[in-house]
């Protein structure tokens, strides 16, 4: 047979000698590509399954083995086999495609560890970088999903900082920032000087923004750290167009005035720096608002061009707990920006690509959000528009879900509102929700009632809400749920173990999806789950 191909094949034991298999369509595959599943005992000969009939309408399969034991599987298309996946069918049923121990188990009371996903080895397969704690200092640890540690680097910075005593002074991302075809890991580092009480209250001398090779951990470039405060975030974006190397934009400050610094991803040199006399948010958005091929920077209520000039300001309001550019209204030109505002003139706002308010709903303190898709017209298919959830913090107890035009669909309960992490777990494209107290995944019916999804149990030691990975990492096109089990000191990736009933291409084929998911390690990033990607057969 021809050379092997990576199809992100997984094999999960499901009890009673059943095995669930899932894999991806690759670029050259036809939409109706026939796949042949083969199985063998270790070191045995490959045997075709299901009477050599191909799998035509999905990219998954449920096998029943004759006896419990260790088996290997592969799928074959056009005489080209996939890499094999191994499974022990005698193990208890699980939905964990991967679980591996961290290098440094989380110390008691230190939550959360932070992490980022990206193509560390430049082979199309996601890896994960975890910010861990050792001797009260932040360690950057890079892993493949099978648990192989690629490298570790000491940031030289305390593991506790700011008013919430977390790691918000060490943002991290994985991206090819210099355009050489290899991914870099970008993070905040220091020389290892002592900090009073091992606490990061403000920047010290000789701190750096560091870019290292994603596979080896070798330094690519460093430049002076442009931040001063204990809560800093950055985002990678193509400010000069897609044909040039991207920039790393650092936001120093959150609740009040802030400083933005754009750094050339190819050289580490400063491109521009601006001081903003208006509050920012917990995340820094960079996207192409008007479709001209160059990305804009959105810091709180101000939008900047790629050269740092102000393009527009939204109407006066304070610090934004959430901001998100997306095409909420397909009939409105360009992207729109969703804001959840905490302070002055608090509420939920949607503005157009010129910063003009399209609608707003007053709140006492708009605080928590998810964005996703739901069946809006009763057809059973998720609408192309995004549903918006915005939760009230405080005594008002208002937890609505909005249609994209600002009308309210329904209101969640407190049990739901502050405990959901959105994930594209199901094959039909509807948003599902990992619940951080019930340790399972739900979807909602038309009345907002929870439907617990079979096979969606999550480790009870997992802590999430702000810090999780909801992205297609492995298996077919559905999103996985990645998180840390703080009781066991492991990182895990959960996968839907139920047949999809259809096939589609992975959203990882979409640039916008990869760019969005690369921002999960900086700030309280609000992602869309699942994203609308033009990649289905």
KATAWO-V784897 format. One record per residue. N is the residue number from 1. RES is the residue in one letter. PHI is phi in radians with two decimals (999 if undefined). PSI is psi in radians with two decimals (none if undefined). OMEGA is omega as a letter, one per 30 degrees, with the letter a starting at -180 (NA if undefined). Layout:
# KATAWO-V784897
[[N/RES/PHI/PSI/OMEGA] [N/RES/PHI/PSI/OMEGA]]
This chain:
# KATAWO-V784897
[[1/X/999/2.92/a] [2/X/-1.30/3.13/a] [3/X/-1.06/2.57/a] [4/X/-1.20/2.69/l] [5/X/-2.21/2.52/l] [6/X/-1.48/1.96/l] [7/X/-1.90/0.26/l] [8/X/1.01/0.62/a] [9/X/-1.16/2.36/l] [10/X/-2.20/2.66/l] [11/X/-2.38/2.02/a] [12/X/-1.96/2.28/l] [13/X/-1.23/2.33/a] [14/X/-2.17/0.26/l] [15/X/1.46/2.72/l] [16/X/0.99/0.60/l] [17/X/1.22/0.28/l] [18/X/-1.59/2.55/l] [19/X/-2.30/2.26/l] [20/X/-1.73/2.22/l] [21/X/-2.02/2.48/l] [22/X/-2.56/2.55/a] [23/X/-2.64/3.05/a] [24/X/-1.90/2.65/l] [25/X/-1.25/2.44/l] [26/X/-1.80/3.02/a] [27/X/-0.93/-0.85/a] [28/X/-1.32/-0.19/a] [29/X/-1.14/2.46/l] [30/X/-1.25/2.73/l] [31/X/-1.04/-0.53/l] [32/X/-1.90/0.54/a] [33/X/-0.93/2.22/l] [34/X/-1.38/2.34/l] [35/X/-2.05/2.42/l] [36/X/-1.99/2.17/a] [37/X/-1.65/2.34/l] [38/X/-2.22/2.63/a] [39/X/-2.37/2.63/l] [40/X/-2.66/2.72/l] [41/X/-1.27/2.80/l] [42/X/-0.97/2.26/l] [43/X/1.18/0.12/l] [44/X/-1.56/-3.01/l] [45/X/-1.56/2.56/l] [46/X/-1.24/2.35/l] [47/X/-2.15/2.34/l] [48/X/-1.25/2.58/l] [49/X/-1.82/3.00/l] [50/X/0.74/0.84/l] [51/X/0.96/0.57/l] [52/X/1.14/0.20/l] [53/X/-1.33/2.41/a] [54/X/-1.42/2.76/l] [55/X/-1.50/2.10/a] [56/X/-1.99/-0.45/a] [57/X/-2.02/0.09/l] [58/X/-2.65/3.14/l] [59/X/-2.19/0.80/l] [60/X/-2.63/2.96/a] [61/X/-2.86/2.50/l] [62/X/-1.93/2.13/a] [63/X/-1.91/2.66/l] [64/X/-2.12/2.08/a] [65/X/-1.51/2.71/a] [66/X/-1.21/-0.61/a] [67/X/-2.52/2.60/l] [68/X/-1.11/2.56/l] [69/X/2.85/-2.97/l] [70/X/-1.67/2.20/a] [71/X/-2.24/2.77/l] [72/X/-2.09/2.56/l] [73/X/-2.24/2.68/l] [74/X/-2.62/2.78/l] [75/X/-2.07/2.54/a] [76/X/-2.18/2.32/l] [77/X/-2.44/2.33/l] [78/X/0.96/0.71/l] [79/X/1.13/0.30/a] [80/X/-2.05/1.99/a] [81/X/-1.44/2.70/l] [82/X/-1.43/2.90/l] [83/X/-1.09/2.60/a] [84/X/-1.43/2.68/l] [85/X/-2.10/2.45/a] [86/X/-1.93/2.53/l] [87/X/-2.59/2.51/l] [88/X/-1.84/1.87/a] [89/X/-1.24/-0.22/l] [90/X/-1.38/-0.19/l] [91/X/-1.28/2.72/l] [92/X/-1.07/2.67/l] [93/X/-1.00/2.44/a] [94/X/-2.61/2.74/l] [95/X/-1.93/0.16/a] [96/X/-1.52/1.85/l] [97/X/-1.23/-0.56/l] [98/X/-2.50/2.52/l] [99/X/-2.70/2.25/a] [100/X/-2.53/2.65/a] [101/X/-1.30/2.45/l] [102/X/-1.25/2.79/l] [103/X/-1.15/-0.68/a] [104/X/-2.22/1.93/l] [105/X/-1.06/2.48/a] [106/X/-1.05/2.24/l] [107/X/-1.12/2.66/l] [108/X/-0.98/2.31/l] [109/X/1.45/-0.14/l] [110/X/-1.64/1.81/l] [111/X/-2.49/2.43/g] [112/X/-1.80/2.72/l] [113/X/-1.16/2.65/l] [114/X/-1.97/2.74/a] [115/X/-2.69/2.82/l] [116/X/-2.44/2.67/l] [117/X/-2.02/2.69/l] [118/X/3.02/3.04/a] [119/X/-1.48/1.39/a] [120/X/-1.12/-0.65/a] [121/X/-1.75/0.12/l] [122/X/1.04/0.62/a] [123/X/-2.10/0.20/a] [124/X/1.49/-0.08/a] [125/X/-1.84/2.32/a] [126/X/-1.23/2.48/l] [127/X/-2.08/-3.13/a] [128/X/-2.35/2.42/l] [129/X/-1.91/2.20/a] [130/X/-2.00/2.27/l] [131/X/-1.49/1.92/a] [132/X/-1.94/3.03/a] [133/X/-2.10/2.28/l] [134/X/-2.53/2.23/a] [135/X/0.93/0.66/l] [136/X/1.14/0.36/l] [137/X/-2.15/2.60/a] [138/X/-1.32/2.23/l] [139/X/-1.95/2.38/l] [140/X/-1.71/2.00/a] [141/X/-2.09/2.17/a] [142/X/-1.85/2.30/a] [143/X/-2.32/2.62/l] [144/X/-1.39/2.86/a] [145/X/-1.22/-0.30/l] [146/X/-1.45/0.06/l] [147/X/1.70/0.00/l] [148/X/-1.22/2.14/l] [149/X/-1.45/2.12/a] [150/X/-1.40/-0.71/l] [151/X/-2.98/2.92/l] [152/X/-2.45/2.42/l] [153/X/-2.34/2.39/l] [154/X/-1.46/2.15/l] [155/X/-1.28/-0.35/a] [156/X/1.30/0.26/a] [157/X/-2.10/2.61/l] [158/X/-1.10/2.69/l] [159/X/-1.50/0.03/a] [160/X/-2.30/2.35/a] [161/X/-2.86/2.80/l] [162/X/1.26/3.14/a] [163/X/-1.15/-0.46/a] [164/X/-1.72/0.05/l] [165/X/1.05/0.64/a] [166/X/-1.99/-2.95/a] [167/X/-1.70/0.53/a] [168/X/-1.23/-0.09/l] [169/X/-1.53/-0.04/a] [170/X/-2.20/1.35/l] [171/X/-1.21/2.78/a] [172/X/-2.62/2.53/l] [173/X/-2.63/2.85/l] [174/X/-2.17/2.11/a] [175/X/-2.90/2.72/l] [176/X/-1.42/1.61/a] [177/X/-1.53/-0.30/a] [178/X/-1.88/0.04/l] [179/X/1.29/0.37/a] [180/X/-1.63/0.09/l] [181/X/1.52/0.01/l] [182/X/-2.08/2.48/l] [183/X/-1.33/2.50/l] [184/X/-1.97/2.70/l] [185/X/-1.85/2.18/a] [186/X/-1.92/2.31/l] [187/X/-2.76/2.96/l] [188/X/-1.61/2.31/a] [189/X/-2.38/2.92/l] [190/X/-2.49/3.04/a] [191/X/-1.43/-0.03/a] [192/X/1.61/0.25/l] [193/X/-1.10/2.70/l] [194/X/-1.26/2.46/l] [195/X/-1.98/2.46/l] [196/X/-0.99/2.23/l] [197/X/1.02/0.41/a] [198/X/0.90/0.77/a] [199/X/-2.32/2.33/a] [200/X/-1.64/1.72/l] [201/X/-1.69/-0.55/l] [202/X/-2.79/2.87/a] [203/X/-1.15/2.53/l] [204/X/-1.81/-3.05/a] [205/X/-1.28/2.64/l] [206/X/1.12/0.47/l] [207/X/-1.41/2.71/a] [208/X/-2.35/2.69/l] [209/X/-1.65/2.10/a] [210/X/-2.01/2.33/l] [211/X/-2.05/2.14/l] [212/X/-2.14/2.73/l] [213/X/-1.12/2.30/a] [214/X/-1.13/-0.53/a] [215/X/-1.53/-0.66/a] [216/X/-1.84/-0.40/a] [217/X/1.40/0.08/l] [218/X/-1.27/2.50/a] [219/X/-1.18/2.28/l] [220/X/-1.68/-0.84/l] [221/X/-2.79/2.81/l] [222/X/-2.42/2.64/l] [223/X/-2.53/2.80/a] [224/X/-0.99/2.36/l] [225/X/-1.14/2.15/a] [226/X/-1.47/-0.07/a] [227/X/-1.61/2.83/l] [228/X/-2.26/-0.30/a] [229/X/-1.86/2.93/a] [230/X/-1.48/0.02/l] [231/X/-2.29/1.82/a] [232/X/-2.34/2.57/l] [233/X/-2.43/2.77/l] [234/X/-2.52/2.79/a] [235/X/-2.48/2.52/l] [236/X/-1.62/2.36/l] [237/X/-2.71/2.77/a] [238/X/-1.67/1.40/a] [239/X/-1.27/-0.44/a] [240/X/-1.85/0.19/a] [241/X/1.81/2.81/a] [242/X/-1.24/-0.30/a] [243/X/-1.43/-0.16/l] [244/X/-2.00/2.84/l] [245/X/-1.06/2.55/l] [246/X/-1.27/3.04/l] [247/X/-2.01/2.70/l] [248/X/-1.87/2.03/a] [249/X/-1.82/2.16/a] [250/X/-1.84/2.26/l] [251/X/-1.87/2.02/l] [252/X/-1.79/1.77/a] [253/X/2.13/2.76/a] [254/X/-2.43/-1.02/a] [255/X/-1.51/-0.41/a] [256/X/-2.29/-2.54/l] [257/X/-1.00/2.61/a] [258/X/-2.52/2.98/l] [259/X/-2.19/2.31/l] [260/X/-1.90/2.34/l] [261/X/-2.26/2.15/l] [262/X/-1.72/2.25/a] [263/X/-2.11/2.31/l] [264/X/-1.15/2.09/a] [265/X/-1.18/-0.33/a] [266/X/-1.44/-0.54/a] [267/X/-2.14/-0.35/a] [268/X/1.41/0.15/l] [269/X/-1.54/2.59/l] [270/X/-1.23/2.27/l] [271/X/-1.61/-0.78/l] [272/X/-2.83/2.82/l] [273/X/-2.50/2.33/l] [274/X/-2.31/2.59/l] [275/X/-1.79/2.28/a] [276/X/-1.94/2.09/l] [277/X/-1.59/0.96/a] [278/X/-2.87/2.52/a] [279/X/-1.07/2.61/l] [280/X/-1.78/-2.66/a] [281/X/-2.34/-3.03/l] [282/X/-1.49/-0.02/l] [283/X/-2.54/2.75/l] [284/X/-2.01/2.08/a] [285/X/-1.71/2.38/l] [286/X/-2.33/2.14/a] [287/X/-2.78/2.88/l] [288/X/-1.52/1.68/a] [289/X/-1.21/-0.62/a] [290/X/-1.98/0.07/l] [291/X/1.33/0.38/a] [292/X/-1.59/0.08/l] [293/X/1.58/-0.11/l] [294/X/-2.04/2.41/a] [295/X/-1.51/2.61/l] [296/X/-1.89/2.80/a] [297/X/-1.90/2.25/a] [298/X/-2.07/1.92/a] [299/X/-2.05/1.82/a] [300/X/1.05/-2.31/a] [301/X/-1.56/0.26/a] [302/X/-2.11/2.39/l] [303/X/-1.97/2.26/a] [304/X/-1.97/2.54/l] [305/X/-1.31/3.04/a] [306/X/-1.12/-0.30/l] [307/X/-1.68/0.09/l] [308/X/1.57/0.00/l] [309/X/-1.39/2.57/a] [310/X/-1.32/2.19/l] [311/X/-1.60/-0.70/l] [312/X/-2.85/2.83/l] [313/X/-2.19/2.35/l] [314/X/-1.23/2.94/l] [315/X/-1.02/2.75/a] [316/X/-1.05/2.18/l] [317/X/-2.77/2.99/a] [318/X/-1.62/-2.64/a] [319/X/-0.99/2.37/a] [320/X/-1.74/2.06/l] [321/X/-1.19/-0.59/a] [322/X/-2.43/2.44/l] [323/X/-2.48/2.56/a] [324/X/-2.76/2.02/l] [325/X/-1.45/2.37/l] [326/X/-2.95/2.99/l] [327/X/-1.62/1.39/l] [328/X/-1.20/-0.64/a] [329/X/-2.08/1.75/a] [330/X/-1.04/-0.42/a] [331/X/-1.48/-0.10/l] [332/X/-1.71/2.24/a] [333/X/-1.05/2.51/l] [334/X/1.27/-2.98/l] [335/X/-1.56/2.81/l] [336/X/-2.01/2.83/l] [337/X/-2.08/2.19/l] [338/X/-1.58/2.30/l] [339/X/-2.15/2.40/l] [340/X/-2.00/1.97/a] [341/X/-1.79/2.34/a] [342/X/-1.65/-0.78/a] [343/X/-1.73/-2.09/a] [344/X/-0.95/2.34/a] [345/X/0.89/0.96/a] [346/X/-1.19/2.66/l] [347/X/2.73/-2.97/l] [348/X/-1.88/2.22/a] [349/X/-2.20/2.53/l] [350/X/-2.19/2.15/a] [351/X/-2.06/2.73/a] [352/X/-1.52/-3.03/a] [353/X/-1.19/-0.15/l] [354/X/-1.86/0.09/l] [355/X/1.48/0.13/a] [356/X/-1.46/2.37/a] [357/X/-1.22/2.20/l] [358/X/-1.61/-0.68/l] [359/X/-2.84/2.80/l] [360/X/-2.68/2.65/l] [361/X/-2.31/2.08/a] [362/X/-1.14/2.50/l] [363/X/-2.33/2.85/l] [364/X/-1.37/-0.67/l] [365/X/-2.85/1.55/l] [366/X/-1.18/2.24/a] [367/X/-2.33/-0.74/a] [368/X/-2.31/2.54/a] [369/X/-2.65/2.70/l] [370/X/-2.45/2.76/a] [371/X/-2.30/2.28/a] [372/X/-2.85/-2.79/a] [373/X/-2.15/2.58/l] [374/X/-2.62/2.90/l] [375/X/-1.31/1.76/a] [376/X/-1.59/-0.36/a] [377/X/-2.00/0.12/l] [378/X/1.42/0.10/a] [379/X/-1.39/-0.28/a] [380/X/1.65/-0.18/l] [381/X/-1.84/2.35/l] [382/X/-1.04/2.43/l] [383/X/-1.24/2.70/l] [384/X/-1.26/-0.24/l] [385/X/-1.52/2.84/a] [386/X/-1.68/2.40/l] [387/X/-1.57/2.53/a] [388/X/-2.16/2.15/l] [389/X/-1.83/2.36/l] [390/X/-2.38/2.16/a] [391/X/-1.84/2.50/l] [392/X/-1.50/2.35/l] [393/X/-1.78/2.30/l] [394/X/2.05/-2.69/a] [395/X/-1.51/-0.16/a] [396/X/-1.30/-0.45/l] [397/X/0.96/0.99/l] [398/X/-2.13/2.03/a] [399/X/-2.31/1.11/a] [400/X/-1.42/2.77/l] [401/X/-1.95/2.21/a] [402/X/-1.79/2.51/l] [403/X/-1.19/2.81/a] [404/X/-1.14/-0.24/l] [405/X/-1.63/0.11/l] [406/X/1.70/-0.16/l] [407/X/-1.25/2.59/a] [408/X/-1.53/2.31/l] [409/X/-1.49/-1.05/l] [410/X/-2.75/3.08/a] [411/X/-2.13/2.34/l] [412/X/-1.44/2.93/l] [413/X/-1.57/2.90/l] [414/X/-1.07/-0.63/l] [415/X/-0.99/-0.54/l] [416/X/-1.61/-0.71/a] [417/X/-1.11/-0.80/a] [418/X/-1.76/0.25/a] [419/X/-2.24/0.13/a] [420/X/-1.73/2.42/l] [421/X/-2.10/2.06/a] [422/X/-1.25/2.46/a] [423/X/-2.68/2.45/l] [424/X/-1.47/1.15/a] [425/X/-1.33/-0.56/a] [426/X/-1.70/2.84/a] [427/X/-1.40/-0.31/a] [428/X/-1.49/-0.04/l] [429/X/1.56/0.02/l] [430/X/-1.35/2.59/l] [431/X/-1.28/2.33/l] [432/X/-2.03/3.03/a] [433/X/-2.45/2.08/l] [434/X/-1.33/2.26/a] [435/X/-1.79/2.14/a] [436/X/-1.43/0.06/l] [437/X/-2.01/-0.56/a] [438/X/-1.59/-0.23/l] [439/X/0.97/0.89/l] [440/X/-2.74/-3.14/a] [441/X/-2.06/2.31/l] [442/X/-1.98/2.83/l] [443/X/-2.22/2.87/a] [444/X/-1.85/2.51/l] [445/X/-1.53/-3.06/a] [446/X/-1.13/-0.33/l] [447/X/-1.74/0.08/l] [448/X/1.48/0.18/l] [449/X/-1.41/2.51/a] [450/X/-1.38/2.38/l] [451/X/-2.04/1.98/a] [452/X/-1.30/2.23/a] [453/X/-1.53/2.30/a] [454/X/-1.12/2.49/l] [455/X/1.30/0.29/a] [456/X/-1.84/0.23/a] [457/X/-1.06/2.48/a] [458/X/-2.10/2.66/l] [459/X/-0.99/2.38/a] [460/X/-1.27/-0.18/l] [461/X/-1.56/0.01/a] [462/X/-1.38/2.40/l] [463/X/-2.13/2.21/a] [464/X/-2.71/-3.08/a] [465/X/2.47/-1.05/l] [466/X/-1.70/-0.52/a] [467/X/-2.11/1.63/l] [468/X/-2.72/2.94/l] [469/X/-2.04/2.00/l] [470/X/-2.00/1.69/a] [471/X/-2.82/2.78/l] [472/X/-1.39/1.81/a] [473/X/-1.84/-0.52/a] [474/X/-2.74/2.83/l] [475/X/1.34/-2.52/a] [476/X/-1.47/-2.55/a] [477/X/-1.53/-0.15/a] [478/X/-1.35/2.67/a] [479/X/-1.32/2.58/l] [480/X/-1.75/2.92/l] [481/X/-2.09/2.02/a] [482/X/-1.98/2.41/a] [483/X/-2.87/3.08/l] [484/X/-1.83/2.34/l] [485/X/-1.58/1.82/a] [486/X/-1.30/-0.34/l] [487/X/-1.33/-0.72/a] [488/X/-1.63/-0.28/a] [489/X/1.23/0.68/a] [490/X/-2.18/2.77/l] [491/X/-1.84/2.35/a] [492/X/-2.30/2.73/l] [493/X/-2.21/2.01/l] [494/X/-1.64/2.57/a] [495/X/-2.30/2.48/l] [496/X/-1.11/2.07/a] [497/X/-1.63/0.23/a] [498/X/-1.83/2.50/l] [499/X/-0.96/2.41/a] [500/X/-1.33/-0.57/a] [501/X/1.38/0.04/l] [502/X/-2.79/3.06/l] [503/X/-2.28/2.70/l] [504/X/-2.78/2.88/l] [505/X/-1.49/2.64/a] [506/X/-1.09/2.43/l] [507/X/-1.09/-0.26/l] [508/X/-1.10/-0.26/l] [509/X/-1.28/-0.20/a] [510/X/-1.70/2.19/a] [511/X/-1.03/-0.78/a] [512/X/-1.05/-0.64/l] [513/X/-1.14/-0.82/l] [514/X/-1.10/-0.71/a] [515/X/-1.14/-0.72/l] [516/X/-1.14/-0.83/a] [517/X/-1.21/-0.35/l] [518/X/-1.23/-0.21/a] [519/X/-1.66/0.10/a] [520/X/-1.17/-0.33/a] [521/X/-1.64/0.19/a] [522/X/-2.31/2.04/l] [523/X/1.29/-2.97/l] [524/X/-1.61/1.37/a] [525/X/-1.37/2.26/l] [526/X/-1.69/2.00/a] [527/X/-1.84/2.93/l] [528/X/-1.81/2.21/a] [529/X/-2.37/2.12/f] [530/X/-1.40/2.70/l] [531/X/-1.25/2.70/l] [532/X/-1.54/1.95/a] [533/X/-2.13/2.45/a] [534/X/-1.50/1.07/a] [535/X/-2.26/0.07/l] [536/X/-1.28/2.64/l] [537/X/-1.07/none/NA]]
